[in-house]
Amino acid sequence: MKTYVESTLMPGERIVYQGRLSLWFLSGYFFAGLILLSTAGIGLVFWLLALIRYFTTEIAVTDRRVVAKVGFISRATIEISLRKTESIQVKQSILGRLFDFGSIVISGAGNPQAPIHGISDPLAFRRAFLAAQDPANASAAAVA
């Protein structure tokens, strides 16, 4: 079965990098689930919500765009062309720095800001994004 990202690829487009949602970002759900486990099993609902969010979130950089999809029944997507992107920001809290997760905020023409929260290893995502945006610089940096 194809993922959302694979099903939206244009002819000739290829995936350069696939990111994941950080389990540390979802730790609040797991902790709340642990505390509420004895309360008529409500804690299981929190664990189920965390797992659904983890497995239904897709984040990818292709050689043409950034694609992010969140959701199972209701879906929210972000798709931004690499050519129309003006900047990319990485935001990490102290815990994010310690456990290597954070948010990416992509600014582009027509899109004031497109945040993608809770990405595992956001600096690798940014590197892949910048390499896909300017392949000439990426190949020169790889040689150096």
Contacts in CASP RR format, 6 or more apart in sequence:
PFRMAT RR
TARGET T0000
AUTHOR 0000-0000-0000
METHOD contacts of the structure
MODEL  1
MKTYVESTLMPGERIVYQGRLSLWFLSGYFFAGLILLSTAGIGLVFWLLA
LIRYFTTEIAVTDRRVVAKVGFISRATIEISLRKTESIQVKQSILGRLFD
FGSIVISGAGNPQAPIHGISDPLAFRRAFLAAQDPANASAAAVA
3 58 0 8 1.000
4 58 0 8 1.000
4 67 0 8 1.000
4 69 0 8 1.000
4 75 0 8 1.000
4 77 0 8 1.000
5 15 0 8 1.000
5 18 0 8 1.000
5 58 0 8 1.000
5 60 0 8 1.000
5 62 0 8 1.000
5 67 0 8 1.000
5 69 0 8 1.000
6 15 0 8 1.000
8 67 0 8 1.000
8 79 0 8 1.000
9 15 0 8 1.000
9 62 0 8 1.000
10 64 0 8 1.000
13 62 0 8 1.000
13 63 0 8 1.000
13 64 0 8 1.000
13 65 0 8 1.000
14 62 0 8 1.000
14 63 0 8 1.000
15 60 0 8 1.000
15 61 0 8 1.000
15 62 0 8 1.000
16 60 0 8 1.000
16 61 0 8 1.000
16 62 0 8 1.000
16 63 0 8 1.000
16 128 0 8 1.000
16 131 0 8 1.000
16 132 0 8 1.000
17 60 0 8 1.000
17 61 0 8 1.000
17 124 0 8 1.000
17 125 0 8 1.000
17 128 0 8 1.000
17 129 0 8 1.000
17 132 0 8 1.000
18 58 0 8 1.000
18 59 0 8 1.000
18 60 0 8 1.000
18 61 0 8 1.000
19 59 0 8 1.000
19 60 0 8 1.000
19 119 0 8 1.000
19 120 0 8 1.000
19 121 0 8 1.000
19 125 0 8 1.000
20 57 0 8 1.000
20 59 0 8 1.000
20 119 0 8 1.000
20 120 0 8 1.000
21 53 0 8 1.000
21 54 0 8 1.000
21 57 0 8 1.000
21 59 0 8 1.000
21 118 0 8 1.000
21 119 0 8 1.000
21 120 0 8 1.000
22 99 0 8 1.000
22 100 0 8 1.000
22 101 0 8 1.000
22 102 0 8 1.000
22 118 0 8 1.000
22 119 0 8 1.000
22 120 0 8 1.000
23 30 0 8 1.000
23 54 0 8 1.000
23 120 0 8 1.000
24 95 0 8 1.000
24 96 0 8 1.000
24 99 0 8 1.000
24 100 0 8 1.000
24 101 0 8 1.000
24 120 0 8 1.000
25 101 0 8 1.000
25 102 0 8 1.000
25 117 0 8 1.000
25 118 0 8 1.000
25 119 0 8 1.000
25 120 0 8 1.000
26 50 0 8 1.000
26 53 0 8 1.000
26 54 0 8 1.000
28 50 0 8 1.000
29 46 0 8 1.000
29 47 0 8 1.000
29 49 0 8 1.000
29 50 0 8 1.000
29 53 0 8 1.000
30 46 0 8 1.000
30 47 0 8 1.000
30 50 0 8 1.000
32 43 0 8 1.000
32 46 0 8 1.000
33 42 0 8 1.000
33 43 0 8 1.000
33 44 0 8 1.000
33 45 0 8 1.000
33 46 0 8 1.000
33 47 0 8 1.000
34 43 0 8 1.000
35 43 0 8 1.000
36 42 0 8 1.000
36 43 0 8 1.000
36 46 0 8 1.000
37 43 0 8 1.000
37 44 0 8 1.000
52 71 0 8 1.000
52 72 0 8 1.000
53 70 0 8 1.000
53 71 0 8 1.000
56 69 0 8 1.000
56 70 0 8 1.000
56 71 0 8 1.000
56 72 0 8 1.000
57 68 0 8 1.000
57 69 0 8 1.000
57 70 0 8 1.000
57 71 0 8 1.000
58 67 0 8 1.000
58 68 0 8 1.000
58 69 0 8 1.000
59 67 0 8 1.000
59 68 0 8 1.000
59 69 0 8 1.000
59 116 0 8 1.000
59 119 0 8 1.000
59 125 0 8 1.000
60 66 0 8 1.000
60 67 0 8 1.000
60 68 0 8 1.000
61 67 0 8 1.000
61 125 0 8 1.000
61 128 0 8 1.000
61 129 0 8 1.000
61 132 0 8 1.000
62 132 0 8 1.000
63 82 0 8 1.000
63 132 0 8 1.000
63 135 0 8 1.000
64 81 0 8 1.000
64 82 0 8 1.000
65 79 0 8 1.000
65 80 0 8 1.000
65 81 0 8 1.000
65 82 0 8 1.000
66 78 0 8 1.000
66 79 0 8 1.000
66 80 0 8 1.000
66 82 0 8 1.000
66 85 0 8 1.000
66 106 0 8 1.000
66 129 0 8 1.000
67 77 0 8 1.000
67 78 0 8 1.000
67 79 0 8 1.000
68 77 0 8 1.000
68 78 0 8 1.000
68 79 0 8 1.000
68 114 0 8 1.000
68 116 0 8 1.000
69 75 0 8 1.000
69 76 0 8 1.000
69 77 0 8 1.000
69 78 0 8 1.000
70 76 0 8 1.000
70 77 0 8 1.000
78 106 0 8 1.000
78 114 0 8 1.000
78 116 0 8 1.000
80 106 0 8 1.000
80 108 0 8 1.000
80 111 0 8 1.000
80 114 0 8 1.000
82 129 0 8 1.000
82 132 0 8 1.000
82 133 0 8 1.000
84 108 0 8 1.000
84 109 0 8 1.000
84 110 0 8 1.000
84 111 0 8 1.000
85 106 0 8 1.000
85 107 0 8 1.000
85 108 0 8 1.000
85 129 0 8 1.000
85 133 0 8 1.000
86 107 0 8 1.000
86 108 0 8 1.000
86 109 0 8 1.000
87 106 0 8 1.000
87 107 0 8 1.000
87 108 0 8 1.000
88 104 0 8 1.000
88 105 0 8 1.000
88 106 0 8 1.000
88 107 0 8 1.000
88 126 0 8 1.000
88 129 0 8 1.000
88 130 0 8 1.000
89 104 0 8 1.000
89 105 0 8 1.000
89 106 0 8 1.000
89 107 0 8 1.000
90 102 0 8 1.000
90 103 0 8 1.000
90 104 0 8 1.000
90 122 0 8 1.000
90 123 0 8 1.000
90 126 0 8 1.000
91 102 0 8 1.000
91 103 0 8 1.000
91 104 0 8 1.000
91 105 0 8 1.000
92 101 0 8 1.000
92 102 0 8 1.000
92 103 0 8 1.000
92 122 0 8 1.000
93 102 0 8 1.000
96 102 0 8 1.000
100 120 0 8 1.000
100 121 0 8 1.000
101 118 0 8 1.000
101 119 0 8 1.000
101 120 0 8 1.000
101 121 0 8 1.000
101 122 0 8 1.000
102 117 0 8 1.000
102 118 0 8 1.000
102 119 0 8 1.000
102 122 0 8 1.000
103 115 0 8 1.000
103 116 0 8 1.000
103 117 0 8 1.000
103 118 0 8 1.000
103 119 0 8 1.000
103 122 0 8 1.000
104 115 0 8 1.000
104 116 0 8 1.000
104 119 0 8 1.000
104 122 0 8 1.000
104 125 0 8 1.000
104 126 0 8 1.000
104 129 0 8 1.000
105 113 0 8 1.000
105 114 0 8 1.000
105 115 0 8 1.000
105 116 0 8 1.000
106 113 0 8 1.000
106 114 0 8 1.000
106 115 0 8 1.000
106 116 0 8 1.000
106 129 0 8 1.000
107 113 0 8 1.000
107 114 0 8 1.000
108 114 0 8 1.000
119 125 0 8 1.000
130 137 0 8 1.000
130 138 0 8 1.000
131 137 0 8 1.000
131 138 0 8 1.000
131 141 0 8 1.000
132 138 0 8 1.000
END
